[in-house]
Amino acid sequence: MLTSIVQTINNHRVKWLLFSLWCVLLSVQPDLYSLITEYVGFVFLGVLGAIFANSTGAGGGVVFVPFFNQFALSNHTIIATSFAIQCCGMTAGAITWYKHYKQHHLKDSQWSMLGNGLMVTVPFSVMGILIAQFVLGHYTDAIQGSLHLYFGLFSIVLAIAIYGSIPLMKRTAFLHKLLSMDMLALGIISLGGGVVTAWLSVGVGELVAVYLILRGFNITLAIALAVILSAFSVWSAIAYHIAVSGQVYWQIVMFAGAGAIVGGMIAKHVVLFFSPVKLKIFFATWVLVMGLAGLPLF
C-alpha cells in the first residue's frame, strides 16, 4: 500500500515537472499571445492523435498526416512534424504501458514474450528507418513527393488487415512464446515496417500488432509491444529531421506535443475500458476513410 502511494506521488511529481518545463519554454517565446491564439488548437489534435496511437499500437501519423494536409505544409514538413509530435506521445504511452506491465503482468505468462519481442523488433525497425533515410533517400523523396497517394494506399491495406484480425480477437486462449518462425517474421515485418514508417510516419507499430494478433498472442500485449516499439522507432527517425532535413514545425510541436503527452498517458485507460473489438473497428474505419480521402480520385 505504501509503495503504491509513493509511486502515485512520484508520478504526479513527474507530470508537474513536465508541465512546469513546458510553461517555462512557452513563456520565453516571442509574441506569446499570438503564438497561443494561433496554435493552441493543436493541443487537442495531439491528444486525439496520441489516444489513437497508444490505444492501437499505430503511430500518430494516421491522424497527423491527413490533418496537416489541410494546411499549406510541405510533405517533408508534415512527416518531420508528425515524428516530433509522436516522440512526445509515443514516449508517454510507452512509459505508461511499461508501468502497466510491471504492475499487473510481470508474472503473467501471456506477457512473458514482451522483452524478447522488443529485442527482435526494435533493432530491425530502427535499421529500416535509417536505411530509408540515408540509403534509399532517392526513393524516400519520391514517395514523400506523392505522400498522400502512398499514405492512402497504405492506409487502405492496413485497414483491411485490421478488419481481418478482428474475428480473432474473440479468442480466450493465447500463445505465450515466440517460435523461431515468429522471430524471423517479426524481424522481416519490423525491417519493412521501419522503411514504411520513415516514408509515411506510420507503419511498423500496427503491422507488428496485427501480426501478433493473427498469430494468437494476447491483444493488450500486442498493443503494448507495438506502442513501445513505435516510441523507439520515432526517436530513431527524428534525428534526421532535426539535423538534416530541418523541416520540423516547432510551433506546432510545442502545443501538439504537449497534448500528445496527455493522450499517451490516458490511452491505456481507453483500451482497458472499452471493448478491444469496438476500438479496432472504429480505428480501422478511420484509417480506411483517411486512406480513401488521400487518393487522387477524391
Secondary structure as UniProt FT lines:
FT   HELIX           2..27
FT   HELIX           32..39
FT   TURN            40..41
FT   HELIX           42..56
FT   HELIX           61..68
FT   TURN            69..72
FT   HELIX           75..104
FT   TURN            106..107
FT   HELIX           109..111
FT   TURN            112..113
FT   HELIX           114..134
FT   HELIX           137..145
FT   HELIX           147..165
FT   HELIX           166..170
FT   HELIX           180..200
FT   HELIX           204..215
FT   HELIX           219..240
FT   HELIX           241..245
FT   HELIX           250..273
FT   HELIX           276..293
FT   TURN            296..297
//
